[in-house]
Amino acid sequence: MKRGSIKLAAVLAIALMLFSACSPKEAPVTITHHSDVSFVTGVAKYQDYIYCATKGGLVRWEVPEGNYAIYTTADGLPSNVLTDVDAAADGNLWIGSVDGIVSFDGEYFKVYDESDGLPSPEIKDTAVDRSGKLWAGTQKGAASFDNGRFTYLADEKGPTENPIECIYFDLANNMWIGTKGRGLMAYLEDQWYRAGTREGLLVNTSETIVQAWDRSMWSASNTGISRFDGIGWQTFSSLKHFGTYSCRELHSTENRLWFFTDNGVHASQGADWFHFSEDEGLISNEVNSGKVFEPNEVLIASDSGLSIIQNDKIENYFIPNCPRGHNGLFITTDDRNRIWYGAWESGVNLYDEGYWTQVASGPAFSEINDVRSMVFTDDGGIVFNTTKGVVFQKDNDWKIETRRNGVSGDDVRCGIYDKEGNYWAGTASGICYRNEKGKWKRFRSLHGLPSEDTWSCAMDNDGTIWFGTSAGIVSFTGDTLTDRTEEAGLGAIDVRSIEVIDGAVLFGTDDGKLIEYRDGNWDSYGKNRLKTDSGVYDIAQAPDGSVWIATNGDGLICLDNGNSLHLTVKDGMPSDFVKSVTFRGDEIWAACYGGVAEIKRQPAE
């Protein structure tokens, strides 16, 4: 990476003036989203279209033609990570997200959050009662929408501030609420009733509720299905019929009960059963939710796209060429100018010549489902630092080393090769290095670490290895450990990122500070300089010399001696939670919660 010639203090001083002079709306950039629109969480029919809530934005499908449009935070959504979508009788589309609920009239988005009465911005479920009123189930209770505001369901005998998994209204417009950990609740004849394990449910969590044509009530979770016949709850043998205990959504039509599960879609009609899976043509067996319309039209939201069953015939709709995973952990560039992107529980994606490809993941490569960082070797090898150990790969030969092999811990956050060819790894349980003979040496608290919880590392120009822990900074010269925390003069500091720029070692902390070490001297820059108190999770220098800072809640900050920027959701970023940043030519790439941002700065006029 090119090193700049301007010292950080000067860059920060100029950036401070520019922050006050340039508003975010004037940011001279274009931002392109690369998000996981294949992972569908909810579906709805609205006007002439089918809408899919996904973990990468809102997708509008025109079927059967297969045309689609994608809406993201760049279009006004509060988050790309959506949880549900419903069509209301008033003609509005309601979209649940992890950062508020949104109404959509086909042209404009309007966002509602805690300032509008929601008990929590994290929406778990949306439902429309039989009078047309919208209800939202959130992480901290339920609320109804009326006269432009949400009203919290504050009844002390009701669900109160418990996480709401689902809301359902039966044929008599009685409210049924499924909670996480407190069972199922129903408001019948002006009184709350609760059902849990004592009443016959399998667990005290209900993820979906429905009333069948025979007026019986059904509840399901990831442990199985229960039926209420008006007298008591009885367990239904889901494993026998579906091959799984997990049912994610229930729907009922005039004569069929539909089960949307992690092993396909199933329907019962009396003693007759109907099954739809990948064998019958579904795009995926991992079904998250669905809607059933008459006559016999079923919309299916899966982790790989939308499936539609029309008169028992299946049509699939998906969007190719997008990365998998919404919770970005890292992004980096290799020497062939390819982009590598890793997301939580989703493996690693490769972007090359305009196309995304998912690198091997899944059960056969479960170790690289959660990759925290990558290191490239000069001879073409790759090291994956994962939550299950260190994975060395070269010429398609894979070798996994874990705590059993001598690694300090299996949750490996960062790694780097020193000048002697030793591989150093920072883990949740200490620091270690692997020598050329394949032997590991460990360092823990008893060896002088301020904390074994290690997050970041880098090597300076002299070959010294630096590590950032949740309680301070250490350095290694050879294998001699030195605790540098007291030198920095800030007490116990949680260091999340390290970068070496122009001979200085920069440390980013979890409370928004930037610490500089140069020639034995320490300096610290806080909110008065960076204009943020969010965690500094990555620091990187672009080829043009500008310094980019990824923050955990305040977007992406660029420190430059002429064109500093502060990019957030308001500017079109996928999220304000940015975990990592890298560069490809004059492009800036950022891994966010909600996808990848590809940023291009406009040339100065």
Secondary structure, DSSP 8 states (H G I E B T S, - for coil): ----SS-HHHHHHHHHHHHHHS-GGG--EEEEEE--TTSEEEEEEETTEEEEEETTEEEEEETTTTEEEEE-GGGT-S-S-EEEEEE-TTS-EEEEETTEEEEE-SS-EEEE-GGGT-S-S-EEEEEE-TTS-EEEEETTEEEEEETTEEEE---TTTTTTS-EEEEEE-TT--EEEEEBSS-EEEEETTEEEEE-GGGT-SSSB-SEEEE-TTS-EEEEETTEEEEE-SS-EEEE-HHHHHS-S-EEEEEE-SS-EEEEETTEEEEEETTEEEEESGGGT-S-S-EEEEEEETTTEEEEEETTEEEEEETTEEEEE---S--S-SBEEEEEE-TTS-EEEEETTS-EEEEETTEEEE-S-SGGGGGGSSEEEEEE-TTS-EEEEETTEEEEEETTEEEEE-GGGT-S-S-EEEEEE-TTS-EEEEETTEEEEE-TTS-EEEE-GGGT-S-S-EEEEEE-TTS-EEEEETTEEEEEETTEEEE-HHHHTSSS--EEEEEEETTEEEEEETTS-EEEEETTEEEEE-HHHHS--SEEEEEEE-TTS-EEEEEESS-EEEE-SS--EEE-GGGT-S-SBEEEEEEETTEEEEEEBTEEEEEEE----
